[in-house]
Amino acid sequence: MITLNVNGKNRALDVPADMPLLWTLRDVLGMTGTKFGCGMGLCGACTIHIDGQPARSCLTPASAAVAKKITTIEAIGATPAGKKIQAAWLASDVPQCGYCQSGQIMSACALLAANAKPSDSDIDAAMSGNICRCGTYPRIRAAIHQAAGSAREGAK
């Protein structure tokens, strides 16, 4: 048995210590917002936050997240950055097929939480590990800038 804190709730789980968090979240907890993409940590579809930092859940064993705070796409909208990013995503019509979007949003939220005024190069660096097969990168960048602008306006 291990205990994981997922989206603010402690969950006692009977899973193998080396079970990837992706499968713990999806198969054991039924939280299907986090997507399986490549299984090698290269595409970013499985991105979650562990203690506020983006992490690839397909590569992270469940045991590595014990005593840490896990945030998934299901709860990111409750964070200040998450609210701004989700609103900007919709306003900018970012999703096309939508498959990669939960990972994209998780990476974008981590960026804005760490850097309220990211430059294009900051955005490109933070988002470089997230692949969008539909090529919505210009809309992703625009949405991040929009959310950052909203964050700055709210701080005035």
C-alpha positions as CSV (number, residue, x, y, z in Angstrom):
1,M,0.0,0.0,0.0
2,I,1.1,3.5,-0.8
3,T,-0.6,6.8,-0.1
4,L,-0.6,9.5,-2.8
5,N,-1.9,13.0,-2.5
6,V,-3.8,13.5,-5.8
7,N,-5.6,16.8,-6.4
8,G,-5.6,17.6,-2.6
9,K,-6.9,14.2,-1.5
10,N,-4.9,11.4,0.1
11,R,-5.5,8.1,-1.6
12,A,-4.4,4.8,-0.1
13,L,-3.6,2.5,-3.1
14,D,-2.7,-1.1,-3.4
15,V,-0.4,-0.8,-6.5
16,P,3.1,-2.0,-7.3
17,A,5.7,0.6,-6.3
18,D,7.0,0.7,-9.8
19,M,3.6,1.2,-11.5
20,P,3.8,4.3,-13.6
21,L,1.7,7.2,-12.2
22,L,0.0,7.4,-15.6
23,W,-1.6,4.0,-15.1
24,T,-2.2,4.6,-11.4
25,L,-4.2,7.7,-12.3
26,R,-6.0,6.3,-15.3
27,D,-6.6,2.7,-14.4
28,V,-6.8,2.7,-10.6
29,L,-8.3,6.1,-9.9
30,G,-10.3,6.5,-13.1
31,M,-8.8,9.9,-13.9
32,T,-8.6,9.8,-17.7
33,G,-7.7,13.4,-18.4
34,T,-4.0,12.5,-18.3
35,K,-3.3,10.9,-21.7
36,F,-1.0,8.1,-22.9
37,G,1.0,9.2,-25.8
38,C,4.4,7.6,-26.4
39,G,5.1,5.9,-23.1
40,M,8.7,7.2,-23.2
41,G,8.3,10.7,-21.8
42,L,8.9,12.3,-25.2
43,C,5.5,13.7,-26.3
44,G,4.2,15.4,-23.1
45,A,0.6,14.0,-23.3
46,C,1.0,12.5,-19.9
47,T,2.2,15.7,-18.1
48,I,1.1,16.2,-14.6
49,H,2.5,18.4,-11.7
50,I,4.4,16.9,-8.8
51,D,4.9,19.6,-6.2
52,G,4.1,22.2,-8.8
53,Q,6.6,21.0,-11.4
54,P,5.7,19.4,-14.7
55,A,6.5,15.6,-14.7
56,R,5.9,12.8,-17.2
57,S,3.6,10.4,-15.5
58,C,4.4,7.6,-17.9
59,L,8.0,7.5,-16.6
60,T,7.3,8.3,-12.9
61,P,6.8,5.3,-10.7
62,A,4.0,5.7,-8.1
63,S,6.5,5.3,-5.3
64,A,8.4,8.4,-6.4
65,A,5.3,10.6,-5.7
66,V,4.7,9.4,-2.1
67,A,4.7,12.4,0.3
68,K,4.4,14.8,-2.7
69,K,1.4,16.8,-4.1
70,I,0.2,15.5,-7.5
71,T,-2.0,17.8,-9.6
72,T,-3.7,16.6,-12.7
73,I,-5.7,18.2,-15.5
74,E,-8.9,17.5,-13.5
75,A,-7.9,20.0,-10.8
76,I,-5.6,22.5,-12.6
77,G,-8.5,24.9,-13.2
78,A,-8.7,25.5,-9.5
79,T,-5.3,27.1,-9.5
80,P,-4.8,30.8,-10.5
81,A,-2.6,29.9,-13.5
82,G,-5.0,27.1,-14.5
83,K,-8.0,29.4,-14.6
84,K,-6.2,31.9,-16.8
85,I,-4.8,29.2,-19.1
86,Q,-8.0,27.4,-19.6
87,A,-9.9,30.6,-20.3
88,A,-7.2,31.7,-22.8
89,W,-7.2,28.2,-24.4
90,L,-10.9,28.5,-25.1
91,A,-10.7,32.1,-26.3
92,S,-7.9,31.3,-28.7
93,D,-9.5,28.1,-30.0
94,V,-6.3,26.3,-29.2
95,P,-7.5,22.6,-29.4
96,Q,-7.9,21.0,-32.8
97,C,-8.0,17.2,-32.2
98,G,-7.5,17.9,-28.5
99,Y,-5.5,14.8,-27.6
100,C,-2.3,16.6,-26.4
101,Q,-4.2,19.5,-24.7
102,S,-4.2,18.2,-21.1
103,G,-0.4,17.9,-21.2
104,Q,0.0,21.2,-23.0
105,I,-2.2,23.0,-20.4
106,M,-0.2,21.4,-17.5
107,S,3.1,22.6,-19.0
108,A,1.7,26.1,-19.7
109,C,0.3,26.4,-16.1
110,A,3.7,25.4,-14.6
111,L,5.3,28.1,-16.8
112,L,3.0,30.8,-15.7
113,A,3.2,29.8,-12.1
114,A,7.0,30.3,-12.3
115,N,7.1,33.2,-14.8
116,A,4.2,35.6,-14.9
117,K,5.6,37.4,-18.0
118,P,7.1,34.8,-20.3
119,S,8.8,35.8,-23.5
120,D,8.4,33.8,-26.7
121,S,11.7,32.0,-26.0
122,D,10.5,31.3,-22.4
123,I,7.3,29.8,-23.8
124,D,9.2,27.8,-26.5
125,A,11.6,26.4,-23.9
126,A,8.8,25.4,-21.4
127,M,6.6,23.9,-24.1
128,S,9.3,22.2,-26.1
129,G,8.6,18.8,-24.6
130,N,5.0,18.8,-25.6
131,I,4.1,17.7,-29.1
132,C,1.0,18.7,-31.0
133,R,0.4,16.6,-34.1
134,C,-2.1,19.1,-35.3
135,G,0.5,21.9,-35.2
136,T,-1.4,24.4,-33.0
137,Y,1.8,25.9,-31.6
138,P,1.1,29.5,-32.7
139,R,-2.3,29.3,-30.9
140,I,-0.7,27.8,-27.9
141,R,1.8,30.6,-27.7
142,A,-0.9,33.2,-28.2
143,A,-3.0,31.7,-25.5
144,I,-0.1,31.7,-23.0
145,H,0.6,35.3,-23.8
146,Q,-3.1,36.1,-23.4
147,A,-3.2,34.3,-20.0
148,A,-0.1,36.1,-18.9
149,G,-1.6,39.4,-19.9
150,S,-4.7,38.6,-17.9
151,A,-2.5,37.6,-14.9
152,R,-0.7,41.0,-15.1
153,E,-4.0,42.9,-15.4
154,G,-5.4,41.1,-12.4
155,A,-2.3,42.0,-10.3
156,K,-2.6,45.7,-10.9
